[in-house]
Structures are given as structure tokens and as C-alpha cells.
Amino acid sequence: MRVQRTLGLLVCLLLLASGGQAFADAAGDIQKLEQQRCTAYVKGDVAALERIFADDLVYIHSNGVSDPKSAVLHSFASGELKISRFDAEDIRVRQIGDVMVATGLVHADLVNKGTSAKFDLRYSATYANQGGQWRLVHIQNARLPAKAAAAPAIETVKMVGGQFASEYPAAVVTIPVDDAKTKFVAAALYEPEGPGPFPAVIILSGCAGVGPDAGIVRRVNADYLPKGIATLVVESFMPRGIFEVCSDPKILDTIGYRVKDAYAAMSWLTARPEIDSKHIFLQGYSHGAITAIAAIDAQWPPTHQQKFAGVIAFYPYCSSSSKFSVPTIILIGQSDDWTPAKLCEDIVDKTNVEITVYPKAFHQFAAPGLDIMYLGHHLAYDERATNDAQRRALALIEAQTK
């Protein structure tokens, strides 16, 4: 019996050792590919990029625009994009299921269609093993905000086509936050035409950050801005060096600093003369929706004198004990297998909250064009649910601003 146990333990150790070596080998391969990718960018080596990129590559730029492999290769081959510096550092590789994910920090100098630019960005690159070769299947870039010392004054923010890809101009800004490690977070401010004062909606993204929610932001702005409603899209993760928290087993521990960021954003908006400080709303998606509900939960002692005018929560993970201190709507899909609708329906005290459940709608139903499996969950766009949800969101805002 002892021999059997010893052999069993030895087998386990050998399996662990071989598994660890396999990961080390794969991680080394990815590190080399990342170095080759950076070199190919600077040299404009289309052949090398053709080899590294998978045919089904999804390339998300720092402005939220998504391109396929062919478009990225064309930008180099045509000479539209010329990169003179692309220095990567802090490259880390980890395994998630069957894929390898590399994250890092890049300092780049480039000329794109005749326009020179310098920037720093964080990125996440996903590699899949295709036919025995690691190929880049997905990359997401996010430009870092200006350093805290260079944070712009609110009256001198430059209007640019910002991180969040919209037909409307965005003021890319930094907002001071209550955090010992992060003094500022990034945000994009979209404002209607005219002098104001405008009601405003603070938008909090899901657990993967603002990049994947670019389509949601475009849709929301198309609804809100023509009706005289400003939006502020807050990025809490990248300034903290975090790419996503979806795979974090302690995901709920990240809610605390996002609540603080939401209130910091409200204070920042309140200081702007064109914003109606009495009518600032909070609109969150998934992780951002959990944050929004936590920010107004009446069970917790108030930490801010100012209150949000209302909350719009798309597919949150609900708690039956939540108590809503301001008017709130919850919008969730019946087929959501990540944040179950039943948890929201089971909320005991429904004072100040209206819950709408959409039949056959999945998680992330408000993200245009989406239909994927992610971390074992089905995420899919539902146009009918999205249209109705936005109608209800507008109705809440209009009712509170009368």
C-alpha cells in the first residue's frame, strides 16, 4: 500500500513537473514572438507579421477601433503606418485555458497617415496554438493617461477623438481619485452642443475595461447627446496596471475602488459649469453595474454628501439584500449564465428599483455584434433588448430631470 501511495505521488510529481515545463516552454515561445512582433513593427516587416498574426486576428487599437489582419498588414505594406520606436517592457505571460496571454507596456513613436504621434500604452495579446504554431488571435491596446503631474485643468482639456471611439468629440481627461497607489484615473467626456447646463451620465464598463465596450459607448452617445445629456466614460483598470478582472477569483474585491472612482467622477463633473450637478446619473455594465448598485446601497453609511440622481444597471450580479437609495433600473437577460436574472428577481426590498428581464437575452446583450463564448459564458448582442433597455434608461433620466 505504501509503495502504491509512493508511486502515485511520484506520478503526480512527474505530471506536475512536465506540466510546469510545458508552460515554461510555451511562455518562452510567446516572449520571443512578442519581441519579434515589436521588431517587425519598426522594420515594417509584413512577412514576419503575416507569420505571427492568425488569419482570424482581431486587433483593437487604442481608440477602440477594431481591425482584421488584412487591414493591419495593409497599413504597414502601404506605408500609411510607419513606426520608428516600439519599445515593450514588463511583458508577462500567463496561461488561461488553452490560450496564452501576454501583457505589457509599450512606448511608441509613429507616423499614421502623415500625422506624428508619441504615446504609452498597455496591451493584452492572446495567442492560440494553431497547427502546432502559436499565432496572435486577439490584441487589445489602451493608451495610458497623462502622468499625474501633467493632469489638465478642466477648463483647458483638449478635444480629441479619444480612447472610446465615437462619432462625437471626446475630451480625454484625468480625474483625481481617493487611492494611495493611483492618484488619477482616465476618462472621456462627451458633451452635447450648446452652453448647458447638461444632465450627465457616468458610464462604468464591464470587467474587461472600456475597450470591449466601445460599441456600447457609441450607441449610448447616439441616444444621449442629441437629447442634451453629457456622458463621462471612466477607465478604472488601466491606470492601475490592470487589464481585466473577469478572470480574477477575487473579482468582487475590486468593487471598492471603482465606487470611489464613481464618486470622484461625480465631484469632477460637479465642478464644471456646463454640467447640471443635481442630475448626475450612474450607468454600469456587468462589473460596472455591480459597482453602480454598491455606490447607492442604503445599507452602507453615506461617505458623500452628494447623491446620484439615479442608477441604470445592465446585467449586474445582484444581491437579495441590496437597498436602493435612489431610483434604479436593472436590465438583465433571462438566459444570462454569468449574472443570473433570478438573483435580481429575488431582491427582497424592491423600493426604488424596477427590474426588467428580457427573454432569451444573454450576458452583454447591449454590445453590438457580439456573439462569443468567454470564460465559459455565452455573451451575445440582442438588439431588441438593447433598444428597450435604452428607452427605459432615457425615461428614468427624463423623469428625474423634470
SETOR-461685 format. One record per residue (C-alpha): x, y, z; chain. Coordinates in steps of 0.2 Angstrom, whole numbers, plus 5000, padded with zeros to 4 digits. Layout:
% residues N
X:X&Y:Y&Z:Z&cadena:A
...
This chain:
% residues 402
X:5000&Y:5000&Z:5000&cadena:A
X:5014&Y:5012&Z:5005&cadena:A
X:5023&Y:5008&Z:4988&cadena:A
X:5007&Y:5012&Z:4979&cadena:A
X:5005&Y:5028&Z:4988&cadena:A
X:5023&Y:5032&Z:4984&cadena:A
X:5021&Y:5028&Z:4966&cadena:A
X:5005&Y:5038&Z:4965&cadena:A
X:5014&Y:5053&Z:4972&cadena:A
X:5029&Y:5051&Z:4960&cadena:A
X:5017&Y:5050&Z:4945&cadena:A
X:5008&Y:5066&Z:4952&cadena:A
X:5025&Y:5075&Z:4954&cadena:A
X:5031&Y:5070&Z:4936&cadena:A
X:5015&Y:5076&Z:4929&cadena:A
X:5016&Y:5092&Z:4938&cadena:A
X:5034&Y:5094&Z:4933&cadena:A
X:5030&Y:5090&Z:4915&cadena:A
X:5016&Y:5102&Z:4915&cadena:A
X:5027&Y:5116&Z:4923&cadena:A
X:5040&Y:5113&Z:4909&cadena:A
X:5027&Y:5114&Z:4896&cadena:A
X:5021&Y:5130&Z:4902&cadena:A
X:5038&Y:5137&Z:4903&cadena:A
X:5042&Y:5132&Z:4885&cadena:A
X:5026&Y:5140&Z:4879&cadena:A
X:5029&Y:5156&Z:4889&cadena:A
X:5046&Y:5157&Z:4882&cadena:A
X:5039&Y:5155&Z:4864&cadena:A
X:5027&Y:5169&Z:4867&cadena:A
X:5040&Y:5180&Z:4874&cadena:A
X:5051&Y:5178&Z:4858&cadena:A
X:5035&Y:5181&Z:4847&cadena:A
X:5032&Y:5197&Z:4856&cadena:A
X:5050&Y:5203&Z:4854&cadena:A
X:5048&Y:5198&Z:4835&cadena:A
X:5032&Y:5207&Z:4834&cadena:A
X:5039&Y:5223&Z:4841&cadena:A
X:5054&Y:5222&Z:4829&cadena:A
X:5043&Y:5219&Z:4814&cadena:A
X:5033&Y:5234&Z:4818&cadena:A
X:5048&Y:5245&Z:4817&cadena:A
X:5055&Y:5237&Z:4802&cadena:A
X:5038&Y:5237&Z:4793&cadena:A
X:5041&Y:5218&Z:4791&cadena:A
X:5025&Y:5212&Z:4783&cadena:A
X:5031&Y:5194&Z:4780&cadena:A
X:5035&Y:5192&Z:4799&cadena:A
X:5018&Y:5200&Z:4804&cadena:A
X:5009&Y:5188&Z:4792&cadena:A
X:5018&Y:5173&Z:4801&cadena:A
X:5014&Y:5180&Z:4818&cadena:A
X:4996&Y:5185&Z:4815&cadena:A
X:4982&Y:5172&Z:4815&cadena:A
X:4970&Y:5173&Z:4800&cadena:A
X:4956&Y:5177&Z:4811&cadena:A
X:4965&Y:5191&Z:4821&cadena:A
X:4955&Y:5204&Z:4830&cadena:A
X:4966&Y:5219&Z:4833&cadena:A
X:4958&Y:5233&Z:4844&cadena:A
X:4968&Y:5249&Z:4843&cadena:A
X:4970&Y:5261&Z:4857&cadena:A
X:4955&Y:5272&Z:4851&cadena:A
X:4943&Y:5257&Z:4852&cadena:A
X:4943&Y:5253&Z:4833&cadena:A
X:4944&Y:5235&Z:4828&cadena:A
X:4953&Y:5229&Z:4813&cadena:A
X:4956&Y:5212&Z:4805&cadena:A
X:4973&Y:5205&Z:4800&cadena:A
X:4971&Y:5211&Z:4782&cadena:A
X:4969&Y:5229&Z:4787&cadena:A
X:4983&Y:5229&Z:4799&cadena:A
X:4995&Y:5222&Z:4786&cadena:A
X:4989&Y:5234&Z:4773&cadena:A
X:4993&Y:5249&Z:4785&cadena:A
X:5011&Y:5243&Z:4785&cadena:A
X:5013&Y:5237&Z:4767&cadena:A
X:5005&Y:5254&Z:4760&cadena:A
X:5017&Y:5265&Z:4771&cadena:A
X:5002&Y:5273&Z:4779&cadena:A
X:5009&Y:5267&Z:4796&cadena:A
X:5027&Y:5270&Z:4800&cadena:A
X:5034&Y:5266&Z:4817&cadena:A
X:5051&Y:5272&Z:4822&cadena:A
X:5050&Y:5266&Z:4840&cadena:A
X:5040&Y:5252&Z:4848&cadena:A
X:5049&Y:5248&Z:4865&cadena:A
X:5040&Y:5235&Z:4875&cadena:A
X:5043&Y:5231&Z:4894&cadena:A
X:5036&Y:5222&Z:4909&cadena:A
X:5030&Y:5208&Z:4897&cadena:A
X:5021&Y:5195&Z:4907&cadena:A
X:5014&Y:5178&Z:4901&cadena:A
X:5001&Y:5168&Z:4908&cadena:A
X:4990&Y:5153&Z:4903&cadena:A
X:4971&Y:5154&Z:4903&cadena:A
X:4963&Y:5138&Z:4897&cadena:A
X:4970&Y:5133&Z:4880&cadena:A
X:4977&Y:5151&Z:4876&cadena:A
X:4992&Y:5161&Z:4882&cadena:A
X:4990&Y:5179&Z:4886&cadena:A
X:5005&Y:5191&Z:4886&cadena:A
X:5003&Y:5209&Z:4894&cadena:A
X:5015&Y:5223&Z:4894&cadena:A
X:5019&Y:5242&Z:4892&cadena:A
X:5024&Y:5250&Z:4876&cadena:A
X:5032&Y:5266&Z:4872&cadena:A
X:5029&Y:5271&Z:4854&cadena:A
X:5034&Y:5284&Z:4841&cadena:A
X:5025&Y:5283&Z:4824&cadena:A
X:5018&Y:5292&Z:4809&cadena:A
X:5000&Y:5287&Z:4804&cadena:A
X:4993&Y:5294&Z:4788&cadena:A
X:5006&Y:5308&Z:4789&cadena:A
X:5002&Y:5313&Z:4807&cadena:A
X:5016&Y:5310&Z:4820&cadena:A
X:5011&Y:5304&Z:4837&cadena:A
X:5020&Y:5298&Z:4853&cadena:A
X:5011&Y:5288&Z:4866&cadena:A
X:5012&Y:5275&Z:4880&cadena:A
X:5000&Y:5261&Z:4881&cadena:A
X:4996&Y:5245&Z:4890&cadena:A
X:4991&Y:5230&Z:4879&cadena:A
X:4985&Y:5212&Z:4881&cadena:A
X:4989&Y:5199&Z:4867&cadena:A
X:4981&Y:5182&Z:4866&cadena:A
X:4990&Y:5168&Z:4857&cadena:A
X:4982&Y:5152&Z:4852&cadena:A
X:4991&Y:5136&Z:4846&cadena:A
X:4985&Y:5133&Z:4828&cadena:A
X:4993&Y:5118&Z:4819&cadena:A
X:5007&Y:5117&Z:4831&cadena:A
X:5012&Y:5136&Z:4830&cadena:A
X:5007&Y:5150&Z:4842&cadena:A
X:4998&Y:5163&Z:4832&cadena:A
X:4991&Y:5180&Z:4838&cadena:A
X:4972&Y:5179&Z:4838&cadena:A
X:4967&Y:5195&Z:4848&cadena:A
X:4976&Y:5210&Z:4854&cadena:A
X:4969&Y:5225&Z:4864&cadena:A
X:4978&Y:5241&Z:4867&cadena:A
X:4974&Y:5255&Z:4879&cadena:A
X:4983&Y:5272&Z:4879&cadena:A
X:4989&Y:5277&Z:4896&cadena:A
X:4983&Y:5294&Z:4903&cadena:A
X:4995&Y:5308&Z:4906&cadena:A
X:5005&Y:5307&Z:4921&cadena:A
X:4998&Y:5314&Z:4937&cadena:A
X:5009&Y:5330&Z:4937&cadena:A
X:5003&Y:5334&Z:4920&cadena:A
X:4984&Y:5332&Z:4923&cadena:A
X:4975&Y:5345&Z:4913&cadena:A
X:4964&Y:5358&Z:4921&cadena:A
X:4946&Y:5356&Z:4917&cadena:A
X:4945&Y:5372&Z:4908&cadena:A
X:4959&Y:5368&Z:4896&cadena:A
X:4955&Y:5350&Z:4891&cadena:A
X:4959&Y:5347&Z:4873&cadena:A
X:4946&Y:5340&Z:4862&cadena:A
X:4951&Y:5324&Z:4853&cadena:A
X:4945&Y:5308&Z:4845&cadena:A
X:4948&Y:5299&Z:4861&cadena:A
X:4950&Y:5281&Z:4868&cadena:A
X:4932&Y:5277&Z:4867&cadena:A
X:4929&Y:5278&Z:4848&cadena:A
X:4913&Y:5289&Z:4845&cadena:A
X:4907&Y:5300&Z:4831&cadena:A
X:4906&Y:5314&Z:4844&cadena:A
X:4922&Y:5323&Z:4850&cadena:A
X:4929&Y:5317&Z:4867&cadena:A
X:4939&Y:5327&Z:4880&cadena:A
X:4951&Y:5314&Z:4886&cadena:A
X:4954&Y:5319&Z:4904&cadena:A
X:4962&Y:5313&Z:4921&cadena:A
X:4952&Y:5313&Z:4937&cadena:A
X:4959&Y:5314&Z:4954&cadena:A
X:4954&Y:5299&Z:4965&cadena:A
X:4955&Y:5293&Z:4983&cadena:A
X:4968&Y:5280&Z:4981&cadena:A
X:4985&Y:5279&Z:4989&cadena:A
X:4993&Y:5270&Z:4973&cadena:A
X:4983&Y:5279&Z:4959&cadena:A
X:4981&Y:5297&Z:4960&cadena:A
X:4971&Y:5299&Z:4944&cadena:A
X:4960&Y:5288&Z:4933&cadena:A
X:4957&Y:5291&Z:4914&cadena:A
X:4940&Y:5296&Z:4907&cadena:A
X:4932&Y:5303&Z:4891&cadena:A
X:4920&Y:5317&Z:4892&cadena:A
X:4907&Y:5319&Z:4878&cadena:A
X:4896&Y:5334&Z:4878&cadena:A
X:4881&Y:5340&Z:4868&cadena:A
X:4881&Y:5356&Z:4858&cadena:A
X:4876&Y:5372&Z:4867&cadena:A
X:4881&Y:5380&Z:4884&cadena:A
X:4871&Y:5368&Z:4896&cadena:A
X:4869&Y:5365&Z:4910&cadena:A
X:4868&Y:5347&Z:4904&cadena:A
X:4862&Y:5332&Z:4915&cadena:A
X:4877&Y:5319&Z:4914&cadena:A
X:4878&Y:5300&Z:4914&cadena:A
X:4894&Y:5292&Z:4921&cadena:A
X:4897&Y:5276&Z:4912&cadena:A
X:4906&Y:5261&Z:4920&cadena:A
X:4912&Y:5247&Z:4909&cadena:A
X:4912&Y:5228&Z:4912&cadena:A
X:4926&Y:5218&Z:4919&cadena:A
X:4936&Y:5219&Z:4903&cadena:A
X:4938&Y:5238&Z:4904&cadena:A
X:4932&Y:5251&Z:4891&cadena:A
X:4940&Y:5244&Z:4875&cadena:A
X:4927&Y:5230&Z:4873&cadena:A
X:4913&Y:5242&Z:4877&cadena:A
X:4917&Y:5254&Z:4863&cadena:A
X:4902&Y:5249&Z:4853&cadena:A
X:4891&Y:5252&Z:4869&cadena:A
X:4898&Y:5269&Z:4871&cadena:A
X:4894&Y:5274&Z:4853&cadena:A
X:4876&Y:5268&Z:4855&cadena:A
X:4873&Y:5277&Z:4872&cadena:A
X:4880&Y:5293&Z:4865&cadena:A
X:4869&Y:5292&Z:4849&cadena:A
X:4854&Y:5291&Z:4861&cadena:A
X:4860&Y:5304&Z:4875&cadena:A
X:4870&Y:5318&Z:4866&cadena:A
X:4856&Y:5323&Z:4854&cadena:A
X:4844&Y:5324&Z:4869&cadena:A
X:4856&Y:5336&Z:4878&cadena:A
X:4864&Y:5323&Z:4890&cadena:A
X:4883&Y:5323&Z:4893&cadena:A
X:4892&Y:5306&Z:4896&cadena:A
X:4908&Y:5303&Z:4906&cadena:A
X:4916&Y:5286&Z:4902&cadena:A
X:4928&Y:5281&Z:4917&cadena:A
X:4943&Y:5269&Z:4915&cadena:A
X:4947&Y:5262&Z:4932&cadena:A
X:4958&Y:5247&Z:4927&cadena:A
X:4972&Y:5253&Z:4915&cadena:A
X:4979&Y:5267&Z:4926&cadena:A
X:4981&Y:5254&Z:4940&cadena:A
X:4990&Y:5242&Z:4928&cadena:A
X:4975&Y:5230&Z:4927&cadena:A
X:4969&Y:5224&Z:4910&cadena:A
X:4954&Y:5214&Z:4916&cadena:A
X:4946&Y:5207&Z:4932&cadena:A
X:4935&Y:5194&Z:4923&cadena:A
X:4947&Y:5180&Z:4927&cadena:A
X:4951&Y:5186&Z:4944&cadena:A
X:4944&Y:5175&Z:4958&cadena:A
X:4943&Y:5190&Z:4969&cadena:A
X:4933&Y:5200&Z:4957&cadena:A
X:4921&Y:5207&Z:4969&cadena:A
X:4936&Y:5214&Z:4979&cadena:A
X:4939&Y:5227&Z:4965&cadena:A
X:4922&Y:5235&Z:4968&cadena:A
X:4928&Y:5246&Z:4982&cadena:A
X:4940&Y:5257&Z:4972&cadena:A
X:4928&Y:5258&Z:4957&cadena:A
X:4914&Y:5265&Z:4969&cadena:A
X:4927&Y:5278&Z:4975&cadena:A
X:4931&Y:5282&Z:4957&cadena:A
X:4912&Y:5284&Z:4953&cadena:A
X:4911&Y:5297&Z:4967&cadena:A
X:4927&Y:5306&Z:4961&cadena:A
X:4920&Y:5307&Z:4944&cadena:A
X:4904&Y:5315&Z:4951&cadena:A
X:4914&Y:5328&Z:4960&cadena:A
X:4924&Y:5332&Z:4945&cadena:A
X:4908&Y:5334&Z:4934&cadena:A
X:4901&Y:5345&Z:4948&cadena:A
X:4915&Y:5357&Z:4946&cadena:A
X:4911&Y:5360&Z:4928&cadena:A
X:4899&Y:5375&Z:4924&cadena:A
X:4891&Y:5367&Z:4909&cadena:A
X:4885&Y:5351&Z:4920&cadena:A
X:4869&Y:5351&Z:4930&cadena:A
X:4877&Y:5345&Z:4946&cadena:A
X:4860&Y:5340&Z:4953&cadena:A
X:4857&Y:5327&Z:4939&cadena:A
X:4872&Y:5316&Z:4938&cadena:A
X:4867&Y:5298&Z:4934&cadena:A
X:4877&Y:5282&Z:4935&cadena:A
X:4876&Y:5269&Z:4921&cadena:A
X:4885&Y:5252&Z:4923&cadena:A
X:4888&Y:5236&Z:4913&cadena:A
X:4891&Y:5219&Z:4922&cadena:A
X:4905&Y:5223&Z:4934&cadena:A
X:4901&Y:5242&Z:4932&cadena:A
X:4883&Y:5238&Z:4936&cadena:A
X:4888&Y:5229&Z:4952&cadena:A
X:4899&Y:5245&Z:4956&cadena:A
X:4884&Y:5257&Z:4952&cadena:A
X:4872&Y:5247&Z:4964&cadena:A
X:4885&Y:5246&Z:4978&cadena:A
X:4888&Y:5265&Z:4976&cadena:A
X:4870&Y:5269&Z:4981&cadena:A
X:4866&Y:5254&Z:4993&cadena:A
X:4857&Y:5262&Z:5008&cadena:A
X:4864&Y:5248&Z:5019&cadena:A
X:4881&Y:5257&Z:5019&cadena:A
X:4885&Y:5273&Z:5029&cadena:A
X:4885&Y:5288&Z:5016&cadena:A
X:4903&Y:5293&Z:5013&cadena:A
X:4897&Y:5308&Z:5001&cadena:A
X:4885&Y:5322&Z:5004&cadena:A
X:4880&Y:5322&Z:4985&cadena:A
X:4869&Y:5309&Z:4979&cadena:A
X:4867&Y:5302&Z:4961&cadena:A
X:4851&Y:5306&Z:4953&cadena:A
X:4848&Y:5288&Z:4948&cadena:A
X:4856&Y:5272&Z:4943&cadena:A
X:4855&Y:5261&Z:4927&cadena:A
X:4862&Y:5244&Z:4929&cadena:A
X:4864&Y:5232&Z:4914&cadena:A
X:4866&Y:5214&Z:4919&cadena:A
X:4873&Y:5215&Z:4937&cadena:A
X:4877&Y:5201&Z:4949&cadena:A
X:4863&Y:5205&Z:4961&cadena:A
X:4862&Y:5203&Z:4980&cadena:A
X:4845&Y:5199&Z:4988&cadena:A
X:4849&Y:5211&Z:5002&cadena:A
X:4853&Y:5227&Z:4992&cadena:A
X:4843&Y:5243&Z:4997&cadena:A
X:4842&Y:5256&Z:4984&cadena:A
X:4844&Y:5274&Z:4990&cadena:A
X:4840&Y:5282&Z:4973&cadena:A
X:4829&Y:5277&Z:4958&cadena:A
X:4837&Y:5262&Z:4950&cadena:A
X:4833&Y:5251&Z:4935&cadena:A
X:4840&Y:5234&Z:4932&cadena:A
X:4841&Y:5227&Z:4915&cadena:A
X:4845&Y:5209&Z:4913&cadena:A
X:4843&Y:5194&Z:4901&cadena:A
X:4833&Y:5178&Z:4906&cadena:A
X:4847&Y:5167&Z:4898&cadena:A
X:4861&Y:5176&Z:4906&cadena:A
X:4873&Y:5162&Z:4913&cadena:A
X:4885&Y:5173&Z:4921&cadena:A
X:4874&Y:5185&Z:4931&cadena:A
X:4858&Y:5176&Z:4933&cadena:A
X:4842&Y:5185&Z:4932&cadena:A
X:4834&Y:5176&Z:4946&cadena:A
X:4846&Y:5184&Z:4959&cadena:A
X:4839&Y:5201&Z:4954&cadena:A
X:4821&Y:5195&Z:4954&cadena:A
X:4825&Y:5188&Z:4972&cadena:A
X:4829&Y:5206&Z:4979&cadena:A
X:4819&Y:5207&Z:4995&cadena:A
X:4816&Y:5226&Z:4996&cadena:A
X:4811&Y:5232&Z:4979&cadena:A
X:4809&Y:5250&Z:4985&cadena:A
X:4816&Y:5262&Z:4972&cadena:A
X:4821&Y:5248&Z:4960&cadena:A
X:4812&Y:5242&Z:4944&cadena:A
X:4819&Y:5226&Z:4936&cadena:A
X:4816&Y:5221&Z:4918&cadena:A
X:4821&Y:5203&Z:4912&cadena:A
X:4822&Y:5200&Z:4894&cadena:A
X:4818&Y:5183&Z:4887&cadena:A
X:4831&Y:5174&Z:4878&cadena:A
X:4844&Y:5188&Z:4881&cadena:A
X:4862&Y:5183&Z:4886&cadena:A
X:4875&Y:5192&Z:4896&cadena:A
X:4882&Y:5208&Z:4887&cadena:A
X:4866&Y:5209&Z:4877&cadena:A
X:4870&Y:5228&Z:4874&cadena:A
X:4886&Y:5225&Z:4865&cadena:A
X:4883&Y:5227&Z:4846&cadena:A
X:4888&Y:5212&Z:4835&cadena:A
X:4894&Y:5202&Z:4850&cadena:A
X:4892&Y:5183&Z:4850&cadena:A
X:4906&Y:5173&Z:4859&cadena:A
X:4910&Y:5161&Z:4872&cadena:A
X:4921&Y:5169&Z:4886&cadena:A
X:4927&Y:5160&Z:4901&cadena:A
X:4913&Y:5148&Z:4899&cadena:A
X:4899&Y:5160&Z:4897&cadena:A
X:4889&Y:5165&Z:4882&cadena:A
X:4890&Y:5183&Z:4878&cadena:A
X:4878&Y:5189&Z:4864&cadena:A
X:4870&Y:5205&Z:4857&cadena:A
X:4851&Y:5207&Z:4857&cadena:A
X:4845&Y:5222&Z:4848&cadena:A
X:4828&Y:5221&Z:4854&cadena:A
X:4833&Y:5220&Z:4872&cadena:A
X:4846&Y:5234&Z:4869&cadena:A
X:4833&Y:5246&Z:4861&cadena:A
X:4820&Y:5243&Z:4875&cadena:A
X:4834&Y:5245&Z:4889&cadena:A
X:4840&Y:5262&Z:4882&cadena:A
X:4822&Y:5268&Z:4880&cadena:A
X:4820&Y:5264&Z:4899&cadena:A
X:4836&Y:5272&Z:4903&cadena:A
X:4831&Y:5288&Z:4894&cadena:A
X:4814&Y:5288&Z:4903&cadena:A
X:4822&Y:5287&Z:4920&cadena:A
X:4834&Y:5301&Z:4916&cadena:A
X:4820&Y:5312&Z:4909&cadena:A
X:4808&Y:5308&Z:4924&cadena:A
X:4822&Y:5313&Z:4936&cadena:A
X:4826&Y:5329&Z:4927&cadena:A
X:4809&Y:5336&Z:4926&cadena:A
